[in-house]
Amino acid sequence: QSSMKKLMIIVCAVAITALMGCGKDGETGPQGPAGANGTNGTNGNANVKLFMFGPTTFTSADDNETYNLPSAVTTNMLDSSLVLYYHKTSPTSAWYATPGLGNSAQYQTRAYTLSSSKTFIIEITNADGSNYTGVSRTFTSIKAIIVPSSDYSGNRHSGVDFNNYEATMKHFGFPLD
């Protein structure tokens, strides 16, 4: 009986030692090589919408054009959003903020958003704001960007100059052309 007790004590001691050893971590191995950096993803915001229009030709007799926004654009969206417009006069020209002075300050543009009809109007004038009297001007492309107020409120202090086409496109994660 006493040998049986001794055997039980030895078995218990071995079991406890084995259990205590299971919780112990092994030694830390050497640091592995650094992995390659992943490619940068495109920044963006799914709520900010970009729409393309054009080409449109403006003349002294026809100095404005009305554009219909897609049906996905709602009146409420237009009433509560920042709406930005840009235009270019050839496939290789710079983009110009609309409203603003155009190519070489030879003309000026104005933009009007009509939320009730989900349209916008671009008007061309002389650089001094008088009725347009210059040569025909073709805008090969026009971009309309709709930024919901919830997304714009965080951008007010972002330092982005929305008159700067490139800075605006980069800020919202849109392609430059």
Buried (B, 14 or more C-beta within 10 A) or exposed (E): EEEEEEEEEEEEEEEEEEEEEEEEEEEEEEEEEEEEEEEEEEEEBEEBBBBEBBEBEBBEEEBBBEBEBEEEBEEEBBEEBBBBBBBBBEEEBEBBBBBBEBBEEEBBBBBEBEBEEBBBEBBBBBBEEEEBEBEEBEBBBBBBBBBBEEBBEEBEEEEBEBBEBEBBBBBBBBEEE
